[in-house]
Amino acid sequence: MQEKLGRREFLKGIGTAGTVLAGAGLLAACAPNSSEQQYSLGTAADSSVEWTDETDILVVGSGFAALAAAIEVKQAGVDVKVIEKMPTLGGNSTINGGDLAAVGTKLQLEAGVSDSFELMQADMLKAGKNYNHVERVKTVVENSKAAVEWCESIGVEFTKLNFHGGHSVPRTNTTKNATGSDIVRAQIEKFEELGGEIQTETILKSIITNDSGRVIGIAGQKNYDINSGQGTPIYIKANKAVILATGGFSNDVQMRQIHEPRLTDALTSTNHAGATGEALREALKLGAMDVHMDWIQLGPWTSPDEPGFGYTPQFCERLVGHGLMVDPKTGKRFVNETGDRKVRADAMLSLGYSTLVIGDDVTVQRQVIPRILEGGMAAGVILKFDSLEALADNFSIPKEEFLAEVQRWNSFVEKGTDDDFAALIQTGATPTQTAPYYAAKLWPKVHHTMGGLVTNLKAQVLNQNLEPICGLYAAGEVTGGTHGAVRLGSCAVTDCIVFGRIAGQEAAKEQA
Ligand SMILES: Cc1cc2nc3c(=O)[nH]c(=O)nc-3n(C[C@H](O)[C@H](O)[C@H](O)COP(=O)(O)OP(=O)(O)OC[C@H]3O[C@@H](n4cnc5c(N)ncnc54)[C@H](O)[C@@H]3O)c2cc1C
């Protein structure tokens, strides 16, 4: 039986509990080759293709989502191939901060933090301005502890519980070296141990369907050179499914400007060079549905003094709720330091110039890991001062106002309440009063694309009739809906691992 959902019912479903997306997977096993679907650009019928390679499941990408999916497929005993267009593996996942938000983990229990699914869900919805597809959020939250335990089962060590702006409690589990490569490396090792292979410099150019609209493979290029855009044509047959895990499009200036014209190339990005949207657009050409494409996140914790993500985000985020941010022109605080990313980035954009995050020696030594502090100082982006006066002189901050503001902040820390901006003063926070003092400049960069393909809870890509496109799955940042308008820090890893695993498990069940 196949039922079609009208637009009104669809929107109603999203507005109430997002149940329609969950249900869409149940209503239709796969999309029919209906007249409403135009399989056009970039596709070809089965008979016209001379395949150069064959597998049961083709995973495109090599970040958290791709590798989680590929491991699940292998563990189900199904043949899988992974392709990655870049010469190196891991995409944004490997340069990520290693922060994974989860409820009820060992680190939370040890720290005595009281948390719940409902609270994490409420935090994600609040940041997402309730644009989030609720059932997706629920799936991520309820599987978050399992995501941490799955990572641990393949050898990842989470050693610190951290607080991220926009969350109500500390629930960020950070890997030993505070980097996503701790997770990616373990995933690659596990995948290879299972006999899996990853082919780099191999790009998906288009998705191939058969006459009935089922995805049956891809056209691509091997020996692909990202700089010249050249490579050797290949055609990979996928007997069961193609899983897209190709990440976001923060570095695709044209594509991000279509959705958010202010995000010109004058704004740099924290992302790796391959964070472009061509694979997502190929799915759209098949008639896939997209969502939230113009919600593009700026990271409020990056420095104009270093390229990409750099050291400053993990310096800044470890200080929020402990240290303070100031407007160097007034010497005063200007925003809730523990607010979500949009709150803080918007406040900086409206000032129109870079601001500062400041911590004293006690706070910085307690909060910031040596790799970040030492690396940031060596790179000249985290600066150290013998006194608050010297810090003020260096950044031309009005001294009297600044010293009074630090005193005022310290009084808030001592009583545990911020009367000015309602920042969440963190447990164990101490006044900013012990030299040396550390500071870094802050200016936003393009960081995350919340929008992407609409998938159901089985990670099947839905078409414009909200029916699964046969043989096409997606997970990770290439999908949309989970984070709504604003992604909360450390929730992307959770989303990628949870839905990456689901994509692998579900695709493995497909009939060849
Ligand atoms: C610097 C940085 C730090 C971050 N820190 C955190 C954090 O600590 N916690 C958190 O939750 N989130 C964080 N994020 C966000 C998070 O890292 C990403 O959302 C996540 O890594 C996306 O994973 P993914 O598997 O979807 O895609 P990616 O890891 O980006 O992988 C996608 C891969 O697909 C490849 N690809 C793309 N198109 C094609 C194609 N056509 N053919 C073949 N291959 C293709 C890309 O080259 C890439 O390697 C951070 C992001 C950045 C940029």
The ligand as an SDF file (V2000), in Angstrom:
LIG
                    3D

 53 58  0  0  0  0  0  0  0  0999 V2000
   36.7300   22.7530   12.6040 C   0  0  0  0  0  0  0  0  0  0  0  0
   35.4570   22.1160   13.0210 C   0  0  0  0  0  0  0  0  0  0  0  0
   35.2850   21.7020   14.3400 C   0  0  0  0  0  0  0  0  0  0  0  0
   34.0950   21.0810   14.7080 C   0  0  0  0  0  0  0  0  0  0  0  0
   33.9620   20.6230   15.9950 N   0  0  0  0  0  0  0  0  0  0  0  0
   32.8350   19.9710   16.3390 C   0  0  0  0  0  0  0  0  0  0  0  0
   32.7240   19.3460   17.6090 C   0  0  0  0  0  0  0  0  0  0  0  0
   33.6630   19.3280   18.4140 O   0  0  0  0  0  0  0  0  0  0  0  0
   31.5560   18.7180   17.9040 N   0  0  0  0  0  0  0  0  0  0  0  0
   30.5250   18.6470   17.0110 C   0  0  0  0  0  0  0  0  0  0  0  0
   29.4890   18.0460   17.3310 O   0  0  0  0  0  0  0  0  0  0  0  0
   30.6330   19.1800   15.7780 N   0  0  0  0  0  0  0  0  0  0  0  0
   31.7520   19.8190   15.4190 C   0  0  0  0  0  0  0  0  0  0  0  0
   31.8810   20.3020   14.1530 N   0  0  0  0  0  0  0  0  0  0  0  0
   30.8680   19.9320   13.1460 C   0  0  0  0  0  0  0  0  0  0  0  0
   31.1400   18.4840   12.7000 C   0  0  0  0  0  0  0  0  0  0  0  0
   32.5240   18.2230   12.7160 O   0  0  0  0  0  0  0  0  0  0  0  0
   30.6050   18.1720   11.3130 C   0  0  0  0  0  0  0  0  0  0  0  0
   29.2500   18.4990   11.2470 O   0  0  0  0  0  0  0  0  0  0  0  0
   30.8120   16.6920   11.0140 C   0  0  0  0  0  0  0  0  0  0  0  0
   32.1840   16.3550   11.0730 O   0  0  0  0  0  0  0  0  0  0  0  0
   30.2460   16.3260    9.6590 C   0  0  0  0  0  0  0  0  0  0  0  0
   30.5360   14.9700    9.4580 O   0  0  0  0  0  0  0  0  0  0  0  0
   30.0760   14.2610    8.1380 P   0  0  0  0  0  0  0  0  0  0  0  0
   30.4820   12.8430    8.2830 O   0  0  0  0  0  0  0  0  0  0  0  0
   28.6750   14.5700    7.8490 O   0  0  0  0  0  0  0  0  0  0  0  0
   30.9220   15.0040    6.9940 O   0  0  0  0  0  0  0  0  0  0  0  0
   32.4840   15.2420    6.8350 P   0  0  0  0  0  0  0  0  0  0  0  0
   33.2440   14.8140    8.0170 O   0  0  0  0  0  0  0  0  0  0  0  0
   32.6820   16.6450    6.3790 O   0  0  0  0  0  0  0  0  0  0  0  0
   32.8650   14.2310    5.6770 O   0  0  0  0  0  0  0  0  0  0  0  0
   32.3010   14.3660    4.3970 C   0  0  0  0  0  0  0  0  0  0  0  0
   33.3230   13.8420    3.4060 C   0  0  0  0  0  0  0  0  0  0  0  0
   32.7040   13.6750    2.1460 O   0  0  0  0  0  0  0  0  0  0  0  0
   33.6180   14.0630    1.1380 C   0  0  0  0  0  0  0  0  0  0  0  0
   32.8620   14.4240   -0.0610 N   0  0  0  0  0  0  0  0  0  0  0  0
   32.0910   15.5160   -0.2670 C   0  0  0  0  0  0  0  0  0  0  0  0
   31.5580   15.5030   -1.4880 N   0  0  0  0  0  0  0  0  0  0  0  0
   32.0060   14.3830   -2.0840 C   0  0  0  0  0  0  0  0  0  0  0  0
   31.8210   13.8230   -3.3880 C   0  0  0  0  0  0  0  0  0  0  0  0
   31.0810   14.4530   -4.3140 N   0  0  0  0  0  0  0  0  0  0  0  0
   32.4300   12.6520   -3.6790 N   0  0  0  0  0  0  0  0  0  0  0  0
   33.2170   12.0190   -2.7570 C   0  0  0  0  0  0  0  0  0  0  0  0
   33.4460   12.5180   -1.5260 N   0  0  0  0  0  0  0  0  0  0  0  0
   32.8380   13.6790   -1.1910 C   0  0  0  0  0  0  0  0  0  0  0  0
   34.3410   15.2400    1.7500 C   0  0  0  0  0  0  0  0  0  0  0  0
   35.5660   15.4830    1.1080 O   0  0  0  0  0  0  0  0  0  0  0  0
   34.4850   14.7890    3.1940 C   0  0  0  0  0  0  0  0  0  0  0  0
   35.6900   14.1220    3.4300 O   0  0  0  0  0  0  0  0  0  0  0  0
   33.0630   20.9260   13.7720 C   0  0  0  0  0  0  0  0  0  0  0  0
   33.2320   21.3610   12.4550 C   0  0  0  0  0  0  0  0  0  0  0  0
   34.4180   21.9490   12.0740 C   0  0  0  0  0  0  0  0  0  0  0  0
   34.5960   22.4010   10.6590 C   0  0  0  0  0  0  0  0  0  0  0  0
  1  2  1  0
  2  3  1  0
  2 52  2  0
  3  4  2  0
  4  5  1  0
  4 50  1  0
  5  6  2  0
  6  7  1  0
  6 13  1  0
  7  8  2  0
  7  9  1  0
  9 10  1  0
 10 11  2  0
 10 12  1  0
 12 13  2  0
 13 14  1  0
 14 15  1  0
 14 50  1  0
 15 16  1  0
 16 17  1  0
 16 18  1  0
 18 19  1  0
 18 20  1  0
 20 21  1  0
 20 22  1  0
 22 23  1  0
 23 24  1  0
 24 25  2  0
 24 26  1  0
 24 27  1  0
 27 28  1  0
 28 29  2  0
 28 30  1  0
 28 31  1  0
 31 32  1  0
 32 33  1  0
 33 34  1  0
 33 48  1  0
 34 35  1  0
 35 36  1  0
 35 46  1  0
 36 37  1  0
 36 45  1  0
 37 38  2  0
 38 39  1  0
 39 40  1  0
 39 45  2  0
 40 41  1  0
 40 42  2  0
 42 43  1  0
 43 44  2  0
 44 45  1  0
 46 47  1  0
 46 48  1  0
 48 49  1  0
 50 51  2  0
 51 52  1  0
 52 53  1  0
M  END
$$$$
